[in-house]
Amino acid sequence: MATTAATNGTCDARTARRAALVVLAVALLFVPLAAAGTIELAWQNVSDPDVVRYNVYFGTDPDKLHDQTPKSVPPAPGNTTSTTLDGLADCTTWYAVVYAYDGEFESTQPSNLVKGFPRPRVSSVVPNKIRAGETVEVTVTGVNFDVGDPSDAGHVPSAARVWHKGLELKPEWVTSVTVDDCNTLRFQFSPDASTSIGSSDLEVLNIDRSHANPSGKDRVFGRLAAAISVLSTDGTSPSVLATSPADGAGDVSARVRPTLTFSEPVDPTSVTVSTVRLLDEAGNAVSQIAGSPQVAGETVTIFPASPLTGDATYRLEAKGGSAGVRDLAGNVLASDFIQTTGFAVRLSDQEPPDRHHRPRVVSSWPQAGQTDVAPTLDEIRVTFDRDMTPLFDGLAQDELATRFTVMDGRSAVPQTATSPRLEGSGQTVVIELAAPLQDGQTYTTMVQLAGAEVSAQLSGLGLSEFEMDQLWSTRPAWRVEGGLASASYRDPDTGASTSLTDGGSSLAERNTGVPVNAEFVLSFDTPVSASSQTPGVFRLRVQQGRRFEVVEVLEPLSAEDGGRSIVLRPAQPLPAGALILIDIRTGSHGVVLEGSEGPYALGGGSPIQVLFATEVSGAALDSGLAVGE
């Protein structure tokens, strides 16, 4: 009997332990970008320290999920664990539950049931150019658009919304959304007549039905950046302001790459080998390389397929009319433009190389040591004292990309497939970046045309005159504006300030013992736009059990140092012995900075977080950390 009692006691203990392992809540994550057929999940960690993994069961039949082989996910530090389910069939409803496992037992009950399509993805929008003040029907194609369920009031169809210029939500522009099927939806789009021109990001949203209340407001979305261009109501036609070479110029290099500068940016789709041409003396169009002409705002550059003929005259031409060059508002060049005299190419372009010195860099952009570089910059320029065309003709494109680079520490920033390229007369090398610059980061522009390996390569190609004396770089490095420069707290009575260490989920030693009546100063390299100085962007959140709850702060938020510093003042003293998170939203919905080239969103998308503890106690330091929603 004693043995039986002990056995029954053990079974009861095991049952109780398994019951205590229940995962309380699972939710879909709101990640803006995802690969085909994916669902992102997040759940609250079980408080039991013996949990070694979570078993995620998923499938298309909710009654047979436990028949599937689960995905094993180890617990993540803090209060939340997440995972991505991939390889899922599109346009199919998937279900998922989570069980905790402590190495011996799996929990007796699953978490709540998650139900939904894989994340929606947007592939195209037609039309994608709409004039301000017009109302048009837009057709969106993609996958995983939810048609809804008329018999279920909580299962609504997909919604759509736009963010103009990636910064400002414009819900009033989107009306009458109709989901035709899993791959197509339509809506009425009406951009304000007074809006500024620019691009709008499009999001398709499916409701998150993972909570007990399926009619909740949380949604899972997929975004297509710059999906729709809003055109100006401007009715002014563009005109040609200047050409290079200028009309009547002489002694021009046979390797010239002529340019036309218009009075305003032009529509790249209207610039072709038929609308922007270089004509020889007989009036025939000079052949251009693939991808020519190239458009950069108001400047159009022609890249001839071969060197021009010496002792000959050429003329630049731009076609006007309905089939000619247009501006971004759709206004056409009123009439054809053609140089009156044209420019003359020198008799011989085979001058002997200058033996007195090797190539030298005469300028660069950004300059060495520059600290106000806009994060939107995507072209880096290095100008030499000579035409670099023979070097570019002799080296393969991938080899050129290793000789002209932009370095982020020890790593090279990715370049586009056509980078680097030459501009104008061939003396300026343009490095086109395929990845955005990071706010507050330093970069180095480098030219690697020196060393034994380079010398041997250039000599073998007959290009020894392009070997440099040494590696060239921008020293000191240049720096992108923006980013969080510092975080600190101060005593409102004495004004004494103490810096905090950022680091997200880790509690730095110096971030302890913060007074409960402290106010918090967040300083940036550039002023914060008044439009983003809101508690929705800058938040204080205190840990309450397994969650971090938002702390009320005084409104409006205070700005100091010309808007570079934002001050958060809690409406009431903070709780003692608590873990508290400063949460700064970034990306298109977050901090907007007033950069040197206009407002821009602080990049990254992930929140900037600073964790600290008030009047540190053992209980506070032993608490888990929740991930910001």
C-alpha positions as CSV (number, residue, x, y, z in Angstrom):
1,M,0.0,0.0,0.0
2,A,2.8,2.3,0.8
3,T,4.3,1.6,-2.6
4,T,1.0,2.2,-4.3
5,A,0.5,5.5,-2.4
6,A,4.0,6.7,-3.5
7,T,3.3,5.7,-7.1
8,N,0.0,7.6,-7.1
9,G,1.7,10.6,-5.6
10,T,4.3,10.6,-8.3
11,C,1.6,10.4,-11.0
12,D,-0.3,13.3,-9.4
13,A,2.9,15.3,-9.3
14,R,3.7,14.6,-13.0
15,T,0.1,15.5,-14.0
16,A,0.3,18.7,-12.1
17,R,3.7,19.5,-13.6
18,R,2.5,18.8,-17.1
19,A,-0.5,21.0,-16.5
20,A,1.8,23.9,-15.3
21,L,3.6,23.9,-18.6
22,V,0.8,25.4,-20.7
23,V,1.8,28.1,-23.1
24,L,-0.6,30.9,-22.4
25,A,-0.8,32.9,-25.6
26,V,0.4,32.5,-29.2
27,A,0.1,35.4,-31.7
28,L,1.1,36.1,-35.3
29,L,4.0,38.4,-35.6
30,F,3.7,41.6,-37.6
31,V,6.8,41.3,-39.8
32,P,6.5,43.5,-43.0
33,L,8.6,41.3,-45.3
34,A,8.6,37.6,-45.6
35,A,9.5,34.8,-48.1
36,A,6.9,32.7,-49.9
37,G,4.6,30.6,-47.8
38,T,5.6,31.7,-44.3
39,I,3.8,32.3,-41.0
40,E,5.6,34.0,-38.1
41,L,4.6,33.0,-34.6
42,A,5.4,34.4,-31.1
43,W,4.4,33.2,-27.7
44,Q,5.0,33.9,-24.0
45,N,7.6,31.7,-22.4
46,V,6.5,29.3,-19.7
47,S,7.9,30.4,-16.3
48,D,9.3,27.0,-15.5
49,P,13.1,27.2,-15.8
50,D,13.3,23.4,-16.8
51,V,11.6,24.0,-20.2
52,V,14.1,22.8,-22.8
53,R,12.0,23.4,-25.9
54,Y,8.7,24.2,-27.4
55,N,7.0,21.8,-29.9
56,V,5.1,23.7,-32.6
57,Y,2.5,21.5,-34.4
58,F,1.0,22.9,-37.6
59,G,-1.0,21.7,-40.6
60,T,-4.1,22.2,-42.6
61,D,-6.4,20.0,-40.5
62,P,-6.9,21.4,-37.0
63,D,-8.1,18.0,-35.7
64,K,-4.9,16.2,-36.7
65,L,-2.2,18.7,-35.7
66,H,-0.7,16.3,-33.2
67,D,-0.3,13.7,-35.9
68,Q,2.3,15.9,-37.5
69,T,6.0,16.0,-36.6
70,P,6.5,19.1,-34.6
71,K,9.0,21.9,-35.1
72,S,11.3,22.0,-32.1
73,V,12.1,25.6,-30.9
74,P,14.5,26.3,-28.0
75,P,13.4,29.0,-25.5
76,A,14.7,32.5,-26.4
77,P,16.1,34.8,-23.7
78,G,13.5,37.0,-22.0
79,N,9.8,36.5,-22.0
80,T,9.0,35.7,-25.6
81,T,10.0,33.0,-28.1
82,S,9.3,33.1,-31.8
83,T,9.7,31.0,-34.9
84,T,8.9,31.0,-38.7
85,L,7.0,28.3,-40.4
86,D,8.0,28.2,-44.0
87,G,7.4,26.1,-47.1
88,L,3.7,26.4,-46.6
89,A,1.2,26.2,-49.4
90,D,-0.2,29.6,-50.4
91,C,-3.9,30.4,-50.4
92,T,-4.5,27.7,-47.8
93,T,-5.7,28.1,-44.2
94,W,-3.0,26.8,-41.7
95,Y,-3.4,26.0,-38.1
96,A,-0.7,25.9,-35.3
97,V,-0.5,25.2,-31.6
98,V,2.4,25.2,-29.2
99,Y,3.3,22.8,-26.4
100,A,6.0,23.3,-23.8
101,Y,8.5,20.4,-23.1
102,D,10.8,20.1,-20.1
103,G,12.9,17.1,-21.2
104,E,10.5,14.6,-19.7
105,F,6.9,15.9,-20.2
106,E,5.0,17.7,-22.8
107,S,2.3,20.0,-21.5
108,T,-1.1,18.4,-21.3
109,Q,-2.9,21.3,-23.0
110,P,-1.9,23.2,-26.1
111,S,-1.7,26.9,-26.5
112,N,-4.5,28.8,-28.2
113,L,-5.1,27.8,-31.8
114,V,-3.6,30.0,-34.5
115,K,-5.5,30.1,-37.8
116,G,-4.7,32.0,-41.0
117,F,-3.2,32.2,-44.5
118,P,0.5,32.6,-44.9
119,R,1.6,36.2,-45.0
120,P,0.2,38.2,-47.9
121,R,2.6,39.2,-50.6
122,V,2.1,42.0,-53.2
123,S,3.6,41.6,-56.6
124,S,2.1,44.3,-58.8
125,V,-0.2,47.3,-58.8
126,V,-2.1,48.7,-61.9
127,P,-2.2,51.6,-62.5
128,N,0.9,52.5,-60.5
129,K,1.0,56.2,-61.5
130,I,-1.9,58.4,-60.4
131,R,-2.3,62.2,-60.5
132,A,-3.1,64.0,-57.3
133,G,-6.8,64.7,-57.0
134,E,-7.9,61.9,-59.3
135,T,-9.9,58.8,-58.2
136,V,-9.1,55.5,-60.0
137,E,-9.7,51.9,-59.4
138,V,-6.5,50.1,-58.5
139,T,-6.0,46.4,-59.1
140,V,-3.5,44.6,-56.9
141,T,-2.1,41.2,-57.7
142,G,-0.2,38.9,-55.4
143,V,-1.0,35.9,-53.1
144,N,-2.6,35.1,-49.8
145,F,-5.4,37.7,-50.0
146,D,-8.1,36.6,-47.7
147,V,-11.6,36.7,-49.2
148,G,-13.2,36.3,-45.8
149,D,-16.2,34.2,-44.6
150,P,-19.7,35.7,-44.9
151,S,-20.9,33.2,-42.3
152,D,-18.3,34.3,-39.7
153,A,-18.6,38.0,-38.6
154,G,-15.0,37.8,-37.3
155,H,-13.5,36.5,-40.5
156,V,-13.3,39.6,-42.6
157,P,-11.7,40.0,-46.1
158,S,-8.2,41.5,-46.5
159,A,-7.8,45.3,-46.2
160,A,-5.5,47.7,-47.9
161,R,-3.8,50.9,-46.9
162,V,-1.0,53.2,-48.2
163,W,1.8,55.1,-46.6
164,H,2.7,58.1,-48.7
165,K,6.5,58.5,-49.0
166,G,6.9,55.7,-46.5
167,L,6.2,58.1,-43.6
168,E,2.5,59.1,-43.4
169,L,-0.5,56.8,-43.2
170,K,-3.3,57.9,-45.6
171,P,-6.4,55.8,-44.8
172,E,-8.7,58.2,-46.5
173,W,-7.1,57.5,-49.8
174,V,-8.2,53.9,-49.9
175,T,-12.0,53.1,-50.2
176,S,-14.2,50.3,-51.5
177,V,-11.8,47.4,-51.1
178,T,-13.0,44.2,-52.8
179,V,-11.1,40.9,-52.7
180,D,-11.9,39.0,-55.9
181,D,-9.8,35.9,-55.0
182,C,-6.6,34.9,-53.2
183,N,-4.5,36.6,-55.9
184,T,-6.5,39.8,-56.7
185,L,-8.0,42.7,-54.9
186,R,-9.3,46.1,-56.0
187,F,-9.9,49.4,-54.3
188,Q,-10.6,53.1,-55.1
189,F,-7.6,55.2,-54.7
190,S,-8.0,59.0,-54.3
191,P,-4.8,60.9,-53.4
192,D,-5.4,64.5,-52.1
193,A,-5.2,67.2,-54.7
194,S,-2.8,69.2,-52.5
195,T,-0.5,66.3,-51.7
196,S,3.2,66.4,-52.5
197,I,4.4,64.2,-55.3
198,G,6.2,61.0,-54.4
199,S,5.7,57.3,-53.9
200,S,3.3,55.4,-51.7
201,D,3.9,52.0,-50.0
202,L,1.0,49.6,-50.3
203,E,0.1,47.1,-47.6
204,V,-2.4,44.2,-47.9
205,L,-3.6,43.2,-44.4
206,N,-5.1,40.0,-43.2
207,I,-6.8,40.0,-39.7
208,D,-4.9,38.1,-37.0
209,R,-7.4,35.5,-35.8
210,S,-5.1,33.9,-33.3
211,H,-6.7,35.6,-30.3
212,A,-9.8,34.6,-28.5
213,N,-11.6,37.6,-30.0
214,P,-11.2,37.1,-33.8
215,S,-12.5,40.6,-34.6
216,G,-9.5,42.2,-32.9
217,K,-7.7,45.0,-34.7
218,D,-4.3,43.3,-35.0
219,R,-3.4,42.4,-38.5
220,V,-0.7,40.6,-40.4
221,F,0.5,42.4,-43.5
222,G,2.7,42.3,-46.6
223,R,4.1,45.4,-48.2
224,L,5.2,46.6,-51.6
225,A,7.5,49.6,-51.3
226,A,7.0,52.5,-53.7
227,A,4.0,50.7,-55.2
228,I,2.2,53.8,-56.4
229,S,3.6,57.1,-57.7
230,V,1.4,60.1,-57.0
231,L,2.0,62.6,-59.8
232,S,1.8,66.4,-59.5
233,T,-1.0,68.5,-60.9
234,D,1.8,70.6,-62.4
235,G,1.0,71.5,-66.0
236,T,4.4,73.1,-66.9
237,S,6.4,71.4,-69.7
238,P,10.0,70.5,-69.1
239,S,12.8,72.1,-71.1
240,V,16.5,71.5,-71.8
241,L,18.6,73.9,-69.7
242,A,22.1,72.7,-70.6
243,T,24.2,70.1,-72.4
244,S,27.6,68.7,-71.8
245,P,29.6,69.1,-74.0
246,A,28.0,72.5,-74.6
247,D,26.8,73.6,-78.1
248,G,29.9,74.8,-80.0
249,A,32.4,73.0,-77.8
250,G,35.7,71.7,-79.4
251,D,38.5,69.4,-78.5
252,V,36.1,66.9,-76.9
253,S,37.4,63.4,-76.0
254,A,36.2,60.6,-78.3
255,R,35.2,58.7,-75.1
256,V,32.8,61.4,-73.9
257,R,29.5,60.5,-72.4
258,P,27.3,63.4,-73.2
259,T,24.5,64.7,-70.9
260,L,21.4,66.8,-71.2
261,T,20.1,68.6,-68.1
262,F,16.3,69.3,-68.0
263,S,14.5,72.0,-66.0
264,E,13.0,69.3,-63.7
265,P,13.3,65.5,-63.1
266,V,12.1,63.5,-66.1
267,D,10.2,60.2,-66.2
268,P,12.7,57.4,-66.9
269,T,10.2,55.4,-68.9
270,S,10.0,58.3,-71.4
271,V,13.8,58.3,-72.0
272,T,14.9,55.8,-74.6
273,V,17.4,55.5,-77.5
274,S,14.6,56.9,-79.7
275,T,13.8,60.0,-77.5
276,V,17.3,61.0,-76.4
277,R,20.0,60.6,-79.1
278,L,23.5,61.6,-80.2
279,L,23.6,62.3,-83.9
280,D,26.7,62.1,-86.2
281,E,27.5,64.5,-89.0
282,A,25.1,62.7,-91.3
283,G,22.3,63.0,-88.9
284,N,22.4,59.2,-88.0
285,A,21.9,58.1,-84.4
286,V,25.0,56.9,-82.7
287,S,24.7,53.4,-81.2
288,Q,24.4,53.3,-77.4
289,I,25.2,50.5,-75.0
290,A,22.5,48.5,-73.3
291,G,20.9,50.5,-70.5
292,S,21.6,53.8,-72.2
293,P,20.5,56.5,-71.8
294,Q,20.5,56.6,-68.0
295,V,18.3,59.0,-66.0
296,A,19.3,60.6,-62.7
297,G,16.6,63.1,-61.7
298,E,16.8,66.0,-64.3
299,T,20.1,64.7,-65.9
300,V,20.1,62.2,-68.8
301,T,23.5,60.6,-69.8
302,I,24.2,58.9,-73.1
303,F,26.7,56.0,-73.2
304,P,28.0,55.5,-76.8
305,A,28.7,51.9,-77.7
306,S,32.2,52.8,-79.0
307,P,34.5,55.8,-79.1
308,L,33.4,58.7,-81.3
309,T,35.3,59.5,-84.6
310,G,38.0,62.0,-84.3
311,D,37.8,65.3,-86.1
312,A,34.0,65.0,-86.4
313,T,31.0,66.9,-85.1
314,Y,28.1,65.5,-83.1
315,R,24.8,67.0,-81.9
316,L,22.6,66.1,-79.0
317,E,18.8,65.7,-79.5
318,A,15.8,65.2,-77.3
319,K,12.4,64.4,-78.8
320,G,9.3,66.3,-77.7
321,G,5.6,65.8,-78.2
322,S,3.4,62.9,-77.0
323,A,6.0,60.3,-77.9
324,G,8.9,62.2,-76.4
325,V,10.4,63.1,-73.0
326,R,8.0,63.7,-70.1
327,D,8.4,65.0,-66.6
328,L,7.1,63.1,-63.6
329,A,3.7,64.8,-63.8
330,G,3.3,63.6,-67.4
331,N,3.9,66.9,-69.1
332,V,5.7,66.5,-72.4
333,L,8.7,68.4,-73.8
334,A,6.9,70.9,-76.0
335,S,9.1,70.5,-79.1
336,D,12.2,68.7,-80.3
337,F,15.5,70.0,-78.9
338,I,18.6,69.7,-81.0
339,Q,22.0,71.4,-80.6
340,T,22.5,74.1,-83.3
341,T,26.2,73.6,-83.9
342,G,27.1,70.5,-81.9
343,F,30.5,69.7,-80.4
344,A,33.7,68.7,-82.2
345,V,35.8,65.6,-81.2
346,R,39.5,66.1,-81.2
347,L,41.5,64.6,-84.2
348,S,43.2,61.9,-82.1
349,D,42.3,60.5,-78.8
350,Q,45.5,58.5,-78.5
351,E,47.6,61.0,-76.5
352,P,50.5,59.4,-74.8
353,P,49.8,58.8,-71.0
354,D,51.1,61.4,-68.6
355,R,54.4,59.9,-67.4
356,H,54.9,62.6,-64.7
357,H,52.4,61.1,-62.3
358,R,50.0,58.3,-61.8
359,P,46.3,58.8,-61.5
360,R,45.2,61.0,-58.7
361,V,41.8,61.4,-57.0
362,V,40.9,65.1,-57.2
363,S,37.6,64.9,-55.3
364,S,35.0,62.6,-53.8
365,W,31.5,62.6,-52.6
366,P,30.9,62.2,-49.7
367,Q,34.1,64.0,-48.7
368,A,36.5,62.5,-46.2
369,G,35.3,63.3,-42.7
370,Q,31.9,64.5,-43.7
371,T,29.3,64.0,-41.0
372,D,26.0,65.0,-42.5
373,V,25.6,62.4,-45.2
374,A,21.9,61.7,-45.9
375,P,20.9,58.0,-45.3
376,T,19.0,58.1,-48.6
377,L,22.3,58.6,-50.6
378,D,22.7,55.6,-53.0
379,E,25.5,56.9,-55.3
380,I,29.1,57.5,-54.2
381,R,31.4,59.5,-56.6
382,V,35.2,59.6,-57.0
383,T,36.7,62.0,-59.6
384,F,40.1,61.5,-61.1
385,D,42.5,63.8,-62.9
386,R,42.0,61.8,-66.2
387,D,39.6,59.8,-68.3
388,M,39.2,56.3,-66.7
389,T,37.3,54.9,-69.7
390,P,40.2,52.6,-70.9
391,L,40.4,51.0,-67.5
392,F,36.6,50.3,-67.4
393,D,36.7,48.9,-71.0
394,G,39.6,46.6,-70.0
395,L,38.3,45.2,-66.7
396,A,35.2,43.0,-66.1
397,Q,32.3,44.4,-64.2
398,D,32.9,42.2,-61.1
399,E,36.6,43.1,-61.1
400,L,35.8,46.8,-61.2
401,A,33.5,46.3,-58.2
402,T,36.4,45.0,-56.2
403,R,38.6,48.0,-57.2
404,F,36.0,50.7,-56.3
405,T,34.3,49.9,-53.0
406,V,32.5,51.4,-50.0
407,M,33.4,49.8,-46.7
408,D,31.3,49.4,-43.6
409,G,34.0,48.5,-41.2
410,R,35.6,45.4,-42.7
411,S,32.7,44.6,-45.0
412,A,32.0,45.9,-48.5
413,V,28.6,47.5,-49.0
414,P,26.8,45.5,-51.8
415,Q,26.7,47.3,-55.2
416,T,24.2,47.0,-58.1
417,A,24.9,44.8,-61.0
418,T,25.9,47.8,-63.2
419,S,28.2,49.3,-60.6
420,P,30.6,50.9,-60.7
421,R,30.1,53.0,-63.8
422,L,31.7,56.2,-65.4
423,E,29.9,59.5,-65.6
424,G,30.3,62.5,-67.9
425,S,33.7,62.7,-69.5
426,G,34.9,59.5,-67.9
427,Q,36.8,61.1,-65.0
428,T,34.1,60.4,-62.4
429,V,33.5,56.9,-61.1
430,V,30.0,56.3,-59.7
431,I,29.5,53.5,-57.1
432,E,25.8,52.5,-57.0
433,L,24.8,51.0,-53.7
434,A,22.4,48.0,-53.6
435,A,21.8,48.3,-49.8
436,P,20.7,51.4,-47.8
437,L,23.1,53.3,-45.6
438,Q,22.6,52.9,-41.9
439,D,21.8,55.9,-39.7
440,G,24.8,57.0,-37.6
441,Q,27.2,54.6,-39.3
442,T,30.6,55.5,-40.6
443,Y,31.8,54.4,-44.1
444,T,35.0,54.5,-46.1
445,T,35.2,55.0,-49.9
446,M,38.2,53.0,-51.3
447,V,40.0,52.8,-54.6
448,Q,42.3,49.8,-54.8
449,L,44.5,50.3,-57.9
450,A,47.9,49.7,-56.2
451,G,49.9,46.7,-55.2
452,A,51.8,43.9,-56.9
453,E,48.7,41.9,-57.9
454,V,47.1,45.0,-59.4
455,S,50.3,46.0,-61.1
456,A,50.7,42.6,-62.8
457,Q,47.0,42.6,-63.9
458,L,47.1,46.1,-65.4
459,S,50.4,45.5,-67.1
460,G,49.1,42.3,-68.8
461,L,46.1,44.4,-70.1
462,G,48.3,47.2,-71.3
463,L,46.8,49.5,-68.7
464,S,49.8,50.3,-66.5
465,E,49.2,54.0,-66.7
466,F,46.2,53.5,-64.4
467,E,48.2,52.0,-61.5
468,M,48.2,54.3,-58.5
469,D,51.0,54.9,-56.1
470,Q,49.0,53.5,-53.1
471,L,45.6,52.5,-52.0
472,W,43.3,55.6,-51.8
473,S,40.5,56.0,-49.2
474,T,38.5,58.7,-47.5
475,R,40.3,59.3,-44.3
476,P,38.8,60.1,-41.9
477,A,35.7,58.1,-42.8
478,W,32.5,59.8,-43.6
479,R,29.4,59.4,-41.4
480,V,25.7,59.1,-42.1
481,E,23.5,61.5,-40.2
482,G,20.8,60.3,-37.8
483,G,20.6,57.5,-35.2
484,L,20.3,57.6,-31.5
485,A,23.4,59.5,-30.2
486,S,22.7,58.9,-26.5
487,A,20.1,58.0,-23.8
488,S,20.2,59.3,-20.3
489,Y,18.1,60.0,-17.3
490,R,18.2,63.1,-15.0
491,D,16.9,64.2,-11.7
492,P,14.2,66.9,-12.4
493,D,15.0,68.6,-9.1
494,T,18.7,69.0,-9.4
495,G,19.2,68.6,-13.2
496,A,21.9,66.0,-12.6
497,S,22.2,63.7,-15.7
498,T,23.4,60.1,-15.9
499,S,23.9,58.2,-19.2
500,L,22.2,54.9,-20.0
501,T,23.6,52.1,-22.1
502,D,21.3,50.9,-24.9
503,G,21.3,47.2,-25.8
504,G,17.7,46.0,-26.0
505,S,17.1,42.9,-24.0
506,S,20.3,43.1,-21.8
507,L,20.4,45.0,-18.5
508,A,23.7,46.9,-18.2
509,E,25.1,47.4,-14.8
510,R,25.0,51.2,-15.2
511,N,21.3,51.0,-16.0
512,T,20.3,50.1,-12.4
513,G,19.2,52.2,-9.5
514,V,17.3,54.8,-11.6
515,P,15.3,57.1,-9.4
516,V,11.5,56.6,-9.6
517,N,11.0,60.3,-10.4
518,A,13.5,60.5,-13.2
519,E,12.9,61.9,-16.6
520,F,14.5,60.5,-19.8
521,V,16.4,62.3,-22.5
522,L,16.9,60.7,-25.9
523,S,19.3,62.6,-28.1
524,F,19.7,62.2,-31.9
525,D,22.3,63.5,-34.4
526,T,19.7,65.5,-36.2
527,P,16.4,67.1,-35.2
528,V,13.3,65.0,-34.7
529,S,10.4,66.0,-36.9
530,A,7.5,67.4,-34.8
531,S,5.2,64.9,-36.6
532,S,6.9,62.0,-34.8
533,Q,7.3,63.6,-31.3
534,T,4.5,61.4,-30.0
535,P,4.1,58.8,-27.2
536,G,3.3,56.3,-30.0
537,V,6.8,56.6,-31.3
538,F,8.6,57.1,-27.9
539,R,7.3,54.9,-25.2
540,L,8.2,53.8,-21.6
541,R,7.0,50.3,-20.7
542,V,7.1,48.7,-17.3
543,Q,7.1,45.0,-16.7
544,Q,3.9,43.7,-15.2
545,G,4.1,39.9,-14.8
546,R,4.9,38.5,-18.2
547,R,4.2,41.6,-20.2
548,F,5.5,45.1,-20.5
549,E,2.7,47.6,-20.1
550,V,2.9,51.2,-21.5
551,V,3.6,53.9,-18.9
552,E,1.7,57.1,-19.4
553,V,3.9,60.1,-20.1
554,L,3.1,63.8,-20.1
555,E,2.0,65.2,-23.5
556,P,3.1,66.8,-25.6
557,L,6.6,65.4,-25.4
558,S,9.3,68.0,-24.7
559,A,12.0,68.7,-27.3
560,E,15.3,70.3,-26.5
561,D,18.5,71.3,-28.3
562,G,16.6,72.4,-31.4
563,G,14.6,69.2,-31.6
564,R,17.6,66.9,-31.3
565,S,16.6,65.7,-27.8
566,I,13.3,64.2,-26.8
567,V,12.3,64.2,-23.1
568,L,10.0,61.6,-21.7
569,R,8.4,62.7,-18.4
570,P,6.3,59.9,-16.7
571,A,2.9,61.2,-15.6
572,Q,3.4,59.5,-12.2
573,P,6.5,58.2,-10.3
574,L,7.7,54.9,-11.7
575,P,7.3,51.8,-9.6
576,A,10.3,50.9,-7.4
577,G,12.2,47.7,-8.1
578,A,10.9,47.3,-11.6
579,L,12.3,46.6,-15.0
580,I,11.4,49.3,-17.5
581,L,12.0,49.6,-21.2
582,I,12.5,52.7,-23.3
583,D,11.0,51.7,-26.7
584,I,11.8,53.9,-29.7
585,R,9.9,52.9,-32.9
586,T,11.9,53.1,-36.2
587,G,11.0,52.5,-39.8
588,S,8.1,54.0,-41.8
589,H,5.9,54.3,-38.7
590,G,8.6,55.6,-36.3
591,V,11.0,58.4,-35.8
592,V,11.2,60.9,-38.6
593,L,14.4,63.0,-38.7
594,E,15.0,66.3,-40.4
595,G,18.0,65.5,-42.5
596,S,20.2,67.7,-44.6
597,E,18.2,66.7,-47.7
598,G,14.7,66.7,-46.1
599,P,12.8,64.5,-43.7
600,Y,13.4,60.7,-43.6
601,A,12.4,57.8,-41.5
602,L,15.0,56.4,-39.1
603,G,15.9,53.1,-40.7
604,G,15.9,49.6,-39.4
605,G,12.3,48.8,-38.7
606,S,13.3,47.1,-35.4
607,P,12.7,49.2,-32.3
608,I,15.6,50.8,-30.4
609,Q,15.4,49.7,-26.8
610,V,17.0,50.6,-23.6
611,L,16.4,48.5,-20.5
612,F,16.8,49.8,-17.0
613,A,15.8,49.1,-13.4
614,T,14.5,51.4,-10.8
615,E,15.9,51.1,-7.3
616,V,17.2,47.7,-8.1
617,S,15.9,44.7,-6.1
618,G,16.6,41.0,-6.4
619,A,13.0,40.5,-7.7
620,A,13.4,43.1,-10.4
621,L,16.7,41.7,-11.7
622,D,15.5,38.1,-11.7
623,S,12.4,39.0,-13.8
624,G,12.2,38.0,-17.5
625,L,12.1,40.5,-20.4
626,A,9.3,40.9,-22.8
627,V,9.8,41.7,-26.4
628,G,8.2,45.0,-27.6
629,E,5.0,44.5,-29.6
